[in-house]
C-alpha cells in the first residue's frame, strides 16, 4: 500500500454531515469516502495517475 500523507481539511459542518451519512450508507469511513470522491473526480477529469489510466498528462 502506498504511503499516505496526512493533512488538515476544513469543511462546512453541513457538508461534513452529508459526507458522513454518504459514507455510512456505503459502509465506508468518512476518510475512505473522501478518498473515493477525490479519486473519482480525478479519474473523471483525466488527471489520475492510476495504473488503469493510460492517458498522458
N, C-alpha and C positions, 0 to 999 in steps of 0.2 A: 504494500500500500504506500502511495506517495506520502511524503511528509506534508503536514498541513500547517499553515501559518495562521496563528490567531490574530484577530484584530477587533476593534470596537466598532459596532454598528448602532447608530441611533435611528430608531423608528418611532413613528407616531404610535401612541398606545392603541388606537383603534386598528391600525394596520397590523400591529403585532398580534392583537387578539384574533384577527381574521386569519393570519398565518398559522397561529397555534391551533385554531379549530380545523383548518385545512389539513394540517399535519396529523392531528388526531384522527380525522376521518380516513386518512390513508395509512394509518399505523406507522407514521414516521415521527422522529423527534423534530422539534422546531428547527434545530440546526440542519438536520437532514433535509427538511422541506425547503429551507432557504438555499441549500446547495443544489437541490434538484431544480428549483426555479431558475437559479442563475445559470446552471449548466444548460437547461432547455433554451433559455434566452440566447446564450452564446451560440449554441448549435443552430437555432433558427436564424440567427444573424450571420451565420457563416464565419464566426470568429473563434470557434472551438478548436483547440489543438489536440483533440482526442484522436485515438488510433483510427476510429472509423470515419473521421472527417478527412477526406483526401484533397480538399480544396487548398490552394496555396493562398497565403495571406498577403 
